[in-house]
Amino acid sequence: MTKVRGAQAHAVVTGGSSGIGLATARLLASKGASVSLIARGGERLEEAAAGLRASGAVVRTAAVDVSDQAALTAAIDGFVAEGGPCDILITAAGLARPGHFLELSDEVFRSMIEVDYFGTLHAIRAVAPGMVERGNGAIVAISSATAVLGFFGYTAYAPAKFAVRGLMEALRSELKPAGVHVGCVFPPDVDTPQLAEENLYKPAETAAISGAIKPITADKVAATIVRSIERRRFAVYPDPGIAVLAGLGPLLAPLVRRFVDRRVRRYRATR
Ligand SMILES: NC(=O)c1ccc[n+]([C@@H]2O[C@H](COP(=O)([O-])OP(=O)(O)OC[C@H]3O[C@@H](n4cnc5c(N)ncnc54)[C@H](OP(=O)(O)O)[C@@H]3O)[C@@H](O)[C@H]2O)c1
């Protein structure tokens, strides 16, 4: 069983300086894990680490871009040399840039895949061999509700998150016999700095479709993630509505598409 409690558990969290990654690191640390945090911005990383250390956690940090495989692997190797084998990997480093398909640059499409997909893949490839060798560990990637059903305005982001979902689905069955747990999280809108940034770029139609849906908190997502590791659940839905959509997908999807098309038509008729 993966160690979640106890001073020896070592959790590596990409995107650990903010939002879902930081909330998950905080919760794991409160259960006795030591945490190793990765993000690009050194200042925010150190602030996050200081907050965790103030409540007694053992914290390591590395300011690295997850899309740089060599740098990321070296950082994770350094954490392992210092803090012991990685028991839990959470890949929360991510980037979301919505917009109208015809207006997004090629660079945006590429960066989503580089950071959201390859950033996840590189981190997993750095820890998976050790976990398989020890016959123990947990790997949880943060995908998105937009990998349950592609959403208006997310033509760059959704494919990257669908790729994460595909990777985790395939990986789950390969690593399970080796005793390694694999999970994939499908959050809806979560109240984090990423969502605030995303809102600056969201097409008006996207907002019109979402209506008055309120974002959930990063702490709620973190609690669902940690519970899913303890219970070894693959698909992690921090919001029950997304769980229903995922479970009844093929039945509900045509209705949801009709609803979305109607909202877009209505919004455009008022312009
Ligand atoms: N918020 C939502 O509504 C929502 C919904 C569904 C899924 N998600 C996914 O959940 C994950 C966490 O997002 P969040 O909302 O918690 O965002 P957040 O608060 O903005 O945190 C993102 C974290 O990732 C780091 N990061 C971003 N790009 C990176 C890169 N290239 N290399 C290394 N670190 C990087 C950021 O630090 P630096 O910027 O300093 O690098 C930060 O620590 C993401 O994968 C996101 O796509 C979010």
The ligand as an ORCA input file, in Angstrom:
! r2SCAN-3c Opt
* xyz 0 1
  N      -8.107     25.917    -12.058
  C      -8.942     25.227    -12.804
  O     -10.088     25.639    -13.048
  C      -8.525     23.885    -13.351
  C      -9.527     23.044    -13.869
  C      -9.162     21.809    -14.395
  C      -7.831     21.425    -14.408
  N      -6.867     22.269    -13.911
  C      -5.476     21.804    -13.967
  O      -4.985     21.687    -12.649
  C      -3.561     21.878    -12.654
  C      -3.204     22.904    -11.584
  O      -3.769     24.152    -11.972
  P      -4.138     25.299    -10.933
  O      -5.497     25.770    -11.288
  O      -3.839     24.855     -9.546
  O      -3.134     26.428    -11.436
  P      -2.164     27.450    -10.680
  O      -2.702     27.834     -9.361
  O      -1.889     28.517    -11.681
  O      -0.857     26.573    -10.487
  C      -0.141     26.087    -11.576
  C       1.186     25.613    -11.053
  O       1.924     25.039    -12.144
  C       3.185     25.705    -12.242
  N       3.581     25.705    -13.632
  C       2.924     26.232    -14.693
  N       3.617     26.018    -15.821
  C       4.737     25.321    -15.464
  C       5.847     24.811    -16.174
  N       5.964     24.970    -17.491
  N       6.813     24.161    -15.481
  C       6.716     24.006    -14.133
  N       5.688     24.459    -13.418
  C       4.707     25.120    -14.067
  C       2.933     27.097    -11.661
  O       4.102     27.756    -11.216
  P       4.987     28.692    -12.206
  O       4.008     29.503    -13.012
  O       5.841     29.485    -11.304
  O       5.770     27.749    -13.037
  C       2.053     26.718    -10.480
  O       2.832     26.192     -9.436
  C      -3.209     22.305    -14.079
  O      -2.742     21.199    -14.794
  C      -4.532     22.769    -14.643
  O      -4.561     22.672    -16.047
  C      -7.193     23.472    -13.381
*
